Amino acid sequence: MAKRQGLNATLSYPRGNKRYAIRLRIDSISYSVKQIAEETQGRTYRTFYPHYRTQAPFAINALLNGHKEYRTMNNWFAEYAKHALTVSYEDSIWPEMSVEIPTRNFVRSGIPVGTFEWGDKIGKALWTQTIQFETTKEPGDKKPKLSSFSGDQAKVRDGSSAYYYPSSVQLNGSQRPEGDYATVPSILDSPTLQSLV
């Protein structure tokens, strides 16, 4: 088989103890950032409250030389989708895909979204495929602290966690969880706030 020329990108994802990867020829990258913010309206002014910056979805455009490359890439993405839809996520996270294009200093992780085209056309020599991703993280991002439910271990730490939906004992009518939920501490009970009131 002849050596494939012009490969400048690597897409990979974890599967068990291995990483599955494919090398592609990319001719364009689209990416941006978005501002998470809110606005309020006063009698005479509008106010803008910026909270933080986050990554918007990104896209790459793959150039596939010949029907064999086109079919190989679509089969690789089909295997990724099959793995992502059959894996158990009780103790793991969604298998995000890493996209690396060293010549453009582009490294980002995301989940591919949208559809992939299949088919053929007589006399066609070059296929293009735009792949869109929902951004999950960048190299500079801090590791997120994700919440989790650990079943019986949580019940040992806190009795009320036995009643969290969906892995829980369900109550009905006038039943209520163990503990005293009738007394909710007021924010004014704080010593620092009492001096301000």
N, C-alpha and C positions, 0 to 999 in steps of 0.2 A: 504494500500500500504506500502511495506517495505521501511524503511528509506534508502536513497541513501548514500553510503559511499564514502569517499575519495574526496569529492568536495573541490577544492582548488582555484577556479577562479570564478570571477563574471564579466559578460559582460553586459553592460547596455547602453541604449540610451534614449534621451528625446523624448517624444511624447505628445505635448500639455503641460499640467501642471504636467504630471506624468513622471516617468522613468520606462521603461520596462527592466527587467533584467532576466538573466538566469544564473544558477550556473552549472559549468562544472568541469570535472576532467581533468587536464592538466598534461602531462608528460614531455613536452619539450617546451622551448621558444627559438626562434632565433631572434636576433636583432643586429644591428650594427650602426655605424655612418659613414657619408661620408663627404669628404672635398670638398667644392666648391672652385675651383681654376682654374687658367689658366697658360699656359706655353708660353714662347716666345723663339725664336731662334735668337741668334746673330751670328756674324762671327766666334767667337771662343768659346762662352759659351751659355748654355741654362739657362733660368731663370724661376723659379717657383714662382707664386704669389698666396699664399693662401688668400682667402677672409673670409670665415667663415665655421664653422662646422654645419652640419644639420643631422637630423635623417633619416636613411635609412628605408625602409619598414621592418616590423617585422612579425613573424608568430608564431602561437601556435599550438600544436598538442593535439586534444581532444580525450580522451578515452571514448567510449560510451558502457556501459554495457547493452547489449540487444537491440533488435530492437525498443522497445518503446522509450528509451533514444535517439537513433539515429533519429527516426522519429520526436520526440519532438524538438530536436535541429534544424533540417532542417526546420521544420514548423516555429520555432521562427525566424530564419534568413530569411525565405520567407516573413514573416510579416514585418520585418525590411525593406527589399528590396521594398515591396509594398508601405510602408509608405514613404520611401525615394524618390521613383519615382512619387508619387502623390502630395507631399507637394509643396506649392508655396514658392519660394525663394525670392520673391520681398522684403520682410522685415525680412528674417531670413537666417540662414546659413544651409548648409547641415548637417543632423543629424549625427554627428560623434559618434562613439561607444567608450565607456570607457572600458578598459581591466585592471582588477586589480587581481594580484596574491600576496596577502600579505606575504606568506611564503618566497617568493623570492624578496620581496620589489620591485615588478614590477608594475608600474602604467603608462599607456600610452593611448593616444587617437588616433583613426585612423578610416579609412573607409575600410570595408572589400572589397577585390577585388578577382577576380577569380570566380570559379564555386563551387557548392556543389553537391556531389554525392548522387544519390538516388538509390534505388534498394535493393535487398535482396539476400541471398545465404543460401541454406539449410544447417543446422547444425552450422551456424555461431553464436557465442556468444558475441564476442567483435568487435566493429567497431572503426576505427580510422578515424579522419578527420583533415587534416591540413588546418588551416584558416589563410590566408595571409591578412595583413592590410597595407594600405598606411598611414604612420604616419602623424598626423596633429599637435600634440603638446605633450609636456611632462609637468609634474607638475611645473618644474622650468621655463618654457617659459613665457616670458612677453606676455601680451594680445596684439595681433596685431592690428594695426590701418588699418582697411579695407576701401577702397574707396567705395563710393556709389553714386547713382543717385537719387535725390529726386524730380524730375519733376518740378512742378510749383514753389516750394519753391526756387529751384536753379535759375529759371528765374528771380525771384525778386532780388536775390543777384547779379547776373551777367547776363547781356543781352545776351552775346555770348553763354551761356549754353543752350539757346533755340535751338541751332543748333547741339547739340551732338547727334550722332547716338547711339542707334536706336530710342529713345523716343524724337523725335525732328522734327522740320520743315526742310525738305530737300530742298536744293538749287540746281539750275542747271545753266548751261551756265556761263554767266559773273556775276551772282548774287554773293554777298558776305554778310557775317553776318554784323550786326550793329557794329559800332566801326571802328577804323582806324587800319587795319591789314597791310597796305602798309608800315608803318614805324616800323621796328623792331629794338629795341635798340641794339647797338653793345656792345660786352663785353668790348671793349676798352673805352666805355663811362664812365666806373667806375673810380672814382678819384684815387683809390689805384693802378689800373693797368696803368693809364696814366703816373705815375711817373716811372714805370718800363720800359716803351716803349721808 
